[in-house]
Amino acid sequence: MHYIVGLGNPGPRYASNRHNVGFMFLDRYVQRVGCSSNLVRETNYELLECGEVRLVRPLTYMNVSGLAVGTLVAKYGVPVDDIIVVYDDVDLPLGRIRIRRKGSAGGHNGLKSIIENLKTDQFVRVRIGIGPKPEGVDLAQFVLSDFSVQERLVLDKVLDVAVQAVQTILSEGVQKAMSLYNSVEVIT
């Protein structure tokens, strides 16, 4: 059983923010793959079964996502090898995704929280580009802003590519997914 964790902030205020790309990914995955209506709501996350996969939406705020992931791992005994984290990356241009087996948080507080709670960085991550951040704009202001109409057109295509990439990870492995999708650039 694999657990796909999409990072974001809960609530309608943040729903369309750049920082909520992980939540948007989960919604797109449900649309494309189809899932049961067996939603489990825990104190700090929601869990939805989707065939041999469980989709996880932390209900903590982004910067403490590790609390939800740590609770999930403890409750279900989830091996870290079975976790895939999907999140936004301001250092990656909009239209790109990047898959990695492991690595540092790269300045992303949600990922940093997960690494601290799991005490390892040895889990698969799928970064979805939201950058570049415009010169002179505060980082927090940028990630908590909504996509423009034009950017949303690109994002819609990127989310479809990200779903395909995750399905490749699940069926053919991380290495195959990296070779197929790390060089893809979505352009409208």
C-alpha positions as CSV (number, residue, x, y, z in Angstrom):
1,M,0.0,0.0,0.0
2,H,1.4,3.4,-1.0
3,Y,0.4,6.7,0.7
4,I,0.4,9.8,-1.5
5,V,0.6,12.9,0.7
6,G,-0.4,16.2,-1.0
7,L,0.7,19.3,0.9
8,G,-1.3,22.4,1.4
9,N,-3.2,24.6,3.8
10,P,-6.8,23.6,4.9
11,G,-9.8,25.8,4.3
12,P,-11.4,27.7,1.4
13,R,-9.2,30.8,2.0
14,Y,-6.2,28.9,0.7
15,A,-7.8,26.6,-1.8
16,S,-6.4,28.2,-5.0
17,N,-3.1,29.4,-3.5
18,R,0.2,28.3,-5.1
19,H,1.1,26.7,-1.8
20,N,-1.9,24.3,-2.2
21,V,-0.6,22.5,-5.4
22,G,-0.4,19.3,-3.3
23,F,-4.1,19.4,-2.5
24,M,-4.9,20.3,-6.1
25,F,-2.9,17.3,-7.2
26,L,-4.9,15.0,-4.9
27,D,-8.2,16.3,-6.3
28,R,-6.9,15.7,-9.9
29,Y,-5.7,12.2,-9.0
30,V,-9.2,11.4,-7.7
31,Q,-10.7,12.8,-11.0
32,R,-8.4,10.8,-13.2
33,V,-8.1,7.5,-11.3
34,G,-11.4,7.4,-9.5
35,C,-11.5,6.4,-5.9
36,S,-13.9,5.0,-3.3
37,S,-15.9,7.3,-1.1
38,N,-14.3,5.7,1.9
39,L,-12.9,8.9,3.4
40,V,-11.4,8.6,6.9
41,R,-11.1,11.9,8.8
42,E,-8.6,11.8,11.6
43,T,-7.6,14.6,14.0
44,N,-5.0,16.1,11.7
45,Y,-5.4,14.5,8.3
46,E,-7.9,13.0,5.8
47,L,-7.3,9.6,4.2
48,L,-9.0,8.4,1.0
49,E,-8.6,4.9,-0.3
50,C,-8.0,4.7,-4.0
51,G,-7.4,1.1,-5.0
52,E,-4.0,0.1,-3.7
53,V,-3.2,3.7,-2.8
54,R,-4.3,5.9,0.0
55,L,-4.4,9.7,-0.5
56,V,-3.5,11.8,2.5
57,R,-4.5,15.5,3.0
58,P,-2.9,16.9,6.1
59,L,-5.3,19.2,8.0
60,T,-2.4,20.9,9.8
61,Y,-1.1,24.0,8.2
62,M,1.7,23.6,5.7
63,N,4.6,24.4,8.0
64,V,3.6,21.6,10.4
65,S,2.7,19.0,7.8
66,G,5.0,16.6,9.6
67,L,2.6,16.3,12.5
68,A,0.0,14.8,10.3
69,V,2.4,12.5,8.5
70,G,3.9,11.4,11.7
71,T,0.5,10.5,13.1
72,L,-0.3,8.6,10.0
73,V,2.9,6.6,10.1
74,A,2.4,5.8,13.8
75,K,-1.2,4.7,13.4
76,Y,-0.9,2.6,10.3
77,G,2.8,1.5,10.6
78,V,3.5,3.0,7.2
79,P,7.0,2.2,5.9
80,V,8.7,5.4,4.8
81,D,9.5,3.7,1.4
82,D,5.7,3.6,0.8
83,I,5.3,7.4,1.1
84,I,5.1,9.8,-1.9
85,V,4.9,13.5,-1.0
86,V,3.6,16.0,-3.6
87,Y,4.2,19.7,-3.0
88,D,4.9,23.1,-4.6
89,D,8.4,24.3,-5.4
90,V,9.0,28.0,-6.0
91,D,12.5,27.2,-7.3
92,L,11.1,25.1,-10.2
93,P,9.4,27.0,-13.0
94,L,5.6,26.6,-13.6
95,G,5.2,23.9,-16.2
96,R,7.8,21.5,-14.7
97,I,7.8,18.7,-12.2
98,R,10.8,17.0,-10.6
99,I,10.8,13.6,-9.0
100,R,13.4,12.6,-6.4
101,R,14.0,9.5,-4.2
102,K,15.3,11.5,-1.2
103,G,16.9,14.8,-0.3
104,S,16.8,17.9,1.8
105,A,13.8,20.2,2.3
106,G,15.3,22.8,0.0
107,G,13.8,25.6,2.1
108,H,10.3,24.2,2.0
109,N,8.9,24.3,5.5
110,G,6.2,21.6,5.0
111,L,8.9,19.2,3.7
112,K,11.2,20.2,6.5
113,S,8.5,19.4,9.1
114,I,8.0,15.9,7.5
115,I,11.7,15.2,7.5
116,E,12.0,16.3,11.2
117,N,9.0,14.2,12.2
118,L,10.0,11.1,10.3
119,K,13.7,11.6,11.2
120,T,14.6,10.7,7.6
121,D,14.7,12.3,4.1
122,Q,14.5,8.9,2.4
123,F,11.0,9.2,0.8
124,V,9.9,9.9,-2.7
125,R,8.8,13.4,-3.5
126,V,7.2,15.0,-6.5
127,R,7.8,18.7,-6.8
128,I,5.4,20.8,-8.9
129,G,6.9,24.1,-10.1
130,I,5.1,27.3,-9.1
131,G,8.0,29.7,-9.9
132,P,9.7,31.8,-10.5
133,K,8.9,34.3,-7.7
134,P,8.8,37.8,-9.1
135,E,11.7,40.1,-8.1
136,G,10.8,42.2,-5.0
137,V,7.8,40.0,-4.0
138,D,7.9,38.5,-0.5
139,L,8.1,34.7,-0.6
140,A,5.1,34.1,1.8
141,Q,3.0,36.6,-0.1
142,F,3.9,34.8,-3.4
143,V,3.1,31.3,-2.3
144,L,-0.1,32.4,-0.6
145,S,-1.3,34.1,-3.8
146,D,-3.6,32.5,-6.4
147,F,-2.5,31.6,-9.9
148,S,-3.5,33.9,-12.8
149,V,-5.9,32.6,-15.4
150,Q,-3.0,31.9,-17.8
151,E,-1.0,30.2,-15.1
152,R,-3.9,28.0,-14.2
153,L,-4.1,26.8,-17.8
154,V,-0.5,25.6,-17.5
155,L,-1.1,24.2,-14.0
156,D,-4.1,22.1,-15.2
157,K,-1.8,20.4,-17.7
158,V,1.0,20.0,-15.2
159,L,-1.4,18.3,-12.7
160,D,-2.3,15.7,-15.4
161,V,1.4,15.1,-16.0
162,A,2.0,14.7,-12.3
163,V,-0.8,12.1,-12.0
164,Q,0.8,10.2,-14.9
165,A,4.2,10.5,-13.2
166,V,2.9,9.1,-9.9
167,Q,1.1,6.3,-11.6
168,T,4.5,5.5,-13.3
169,I,6.2,5.5,-9.9
170,L,3.6,3.1,-8.6
171,S,3.7,0.7,-11.5
172,E,7.3,0.9,-12.9
173,G,9.3,2.6,-10.1
174,V,10.9,5.9,-9.3
175,Q,13.8,5.6,-11.6
176,K,11.6,5.1,-14.7
177,A,9.3,8.0,-13.6
178,M,12.4,10.2,-13.2
179,S,13.7,9.4,-16.7
180,L,10.3,10.0,-18.3
181,Y,9.1,13.1,-16.4
182,N,11.9,15.1,-15.0
183,S,12.7,16.7,-18.4
184,V,9.0,17.4,-19.4
185,E,8.1,21.0,-19.7
186,V,4.4,21.9,-20.1
187,I,3.8,24.9,-22.3
188,T,0.4,26.3,-23.3
